[in-house]
Amino acid sequence: MRTKVIQVNVSRPPSWLFIGRQGENEATIFDIDLSDYVSQYGAGTADILVQRDGDESPFASVTTLTGNVLSWPITNLETAIVGTGQAQLVYTVNGVIAKTQIFPFSVSRSLGEAGDPPEPWESWVDDVLAAAGEARVSAGDAAQSASDAQAAQEAAETAQRDAEAALAEFTSVTAEAETLPAGSDATASYADGLLTFGIPQGEKGETGATGATGPQGPKGDIGASAYSYTDDGIGNITIAEVV
């Protein structure tokens, strides 16, 4: 059995819909093009709220979103009550809720028993739709966080490998020092695992102050005898021991 498919644009909802006869089930499907809403609000979710003739509250119809097209099959829930009802499309993106105008629909009488209606959809429907949109966003954020964590782990592993390589090179380093002339700048160089330091020689200091006179030393030993020599100029020479 073929199903009747009716095309509808979300920006131009019908002023009135005939959705079927009492008790019909999936004989008609409305395919609603959401392209205008996707362009204006971004990718989101969509629901159809239905309030039949005599219902106090609306309920959410079963729908399927494929790409930018929302398929709304008319089941025996929507056609359970003969008369004029109301429907409205609700579009949700990250907590933002957009709604079309309310459009009336009619169900004509037929033979047979009506389907059982579901529980009324309470006034908290907007909060439920907003929460569902936020849950989808949170799932996307969680996926992004997992990707960021993986990138951070890879960066940490790279840093660890670099540090281990630097440590291995450092442990094989040897060092030596050389004396530079006084007044030179200190130097340091590294090549092929050898660290060389150049250390300037210190400047020569000034002459220190004269020290205090030391104590008198002990008396020395008696020296050898000494003699004096005298010549009076007329041939007399006198040699005498000097005590």
C-alpha positions, 0 to 999 in steps of 0.5 A: 500500500502506498502512503500519500506524501505531502510537501510543506515548507516550514516558512510557509505553513498551511493555513489549514490541513486535512490530515485524514479520516478517523482511525487512519494510521500512516496513510499520509505523511507530511514532509516538512522542509526545514532549510530556512530554519537551518539557515537562520538558526543552525542545525537543530531538532524539530518536533510537532505538537498536536492538540486534537479537538477537545484535548486540554494539552498538546502531545508530541507526535512521532517524527523523523528528521532526515537531513533538513526534512522532518517527516510527520506520519499521521498515525491513529493517535492524531486521527483518533478524534473527529473534529478540528485540532491544532498543530505547531512545529517547534525547532530547538537549537542549543536551548533556543526555541523557534515556533511556527504559527499554529495551523488548524487541521481536521479529521473527518468521520469514519466507521470503526473505533477510535484509537486510545489517546496518549497522556496529555503533553504538559506545559513543560514541553519547552523545557524538555526540548531545550534540555534535549538540545543542550544534551546534544551540545554537551555530547559534542563538547565532551568529544572535543575535550577528549580530542584536546586531552589526546593532543595534550598527552602526545605533547607531554610524551614528546617533551619527555623524550626531548628531556631524556635526550638532553639528560643523556647528552648532559651526563656525557659532558666533560669540563676543563679550565684554562688561565687567561691574562689578568684583565681578560673577560671570563669565557665559556664554550661547548663543543663535542661534549667538552665544556671549556671555561676561561678564568682570568688571572688576578691583578698583582696587588700593591706593596704592603705596609712595612712590618713592625721591628722584630725582637733582638736576636741572640749574641753571635759567636766570637769572631776570628782575631783582627790585626791593625797595620800602622806605617809612620812613613819613615820605615816604621811599621807596627802590626798589633792585634785588635781585641 
